[in-house]
Amino acid sequence: MFKRAIVRRPASNFADGLTTVDFGVPDFDLVLKQYDRYCAALEESGLELTRLPEDEAHPDSTFVEDTAIITERGAILMRPGAASREGETRSMLPVLEGIFGAIPKIVAPGTVDGGDIGEAGEHYFIGISHRTNEEGARQLAEHLAKLGYTSSTVDIRNMTTILHLKSGIAWLGGRTLAVMEEMAARAEFAGWEIVVVPEEESYAANCVLVNERVFMAVGYPKFEAELRRRGYKPLVLEMSEFRKMDGGLSCLSLRF
Ligand code: CIR
């Protein structure tokens, strides 16, 4: 069960962040509206929020998930792979140390974006991407092993459809993963129960199990129906403005 989450309000220069997609320029009023609704949904699910102020020096800083991972046994500071995002961890570190005390960190030349780290109970999938390199993955696997977790890597560098591993997979509790169709047959997920996210709905694969609910983006009826059929309770949120900047539901909070 999650009890808390860390979120950071979008900066007014949010639209200056990185993106690989061509869905237009985010409407900032709508960004704030969607962000406020997302925060309210976390609170409705019983989480107490630590709300960080906007960070104008880092337009992508509302995507706090990329700066750290938080496990039940402690937090680990990431080292984001995009130069413009590296500094985001400077303001996150004291927040995390205030909660967890001294925490381990990914160090150069390693890079890891939290969005590449798919938590799945006692196991962590580490995406090797254009943001997360092999050295970062190696360091993270060591830190996770010290905390008693297993991990394995999933190389997504050849994929053009996702930025981070977690754009394509999500843990749905137990041994169940939601996986975008393009990745569903990969050997790395053998032995897991897979809920396939149809290709035309692949953005919906970035969903998040938050206590009783599965947070998912609006507009993906097949995946939503499949979740309901399996007994999950989807909580559907508008994500259009974050999607324009390659962001998804998981990126907007650190949950623990
Ligand atoms: C970036 O390119 O870094 C941001 N515009 C989007 C980050 C999304 N984060 C995530 O999927 N964890």
Residues whose N, C-alpha, C, O or C-beta is under 5 A from the ligand:
A	BS01	CIR	G17 L18 T19 D60 F63 E65 D66 G115 H164 M245 D246 G247 G248 C251
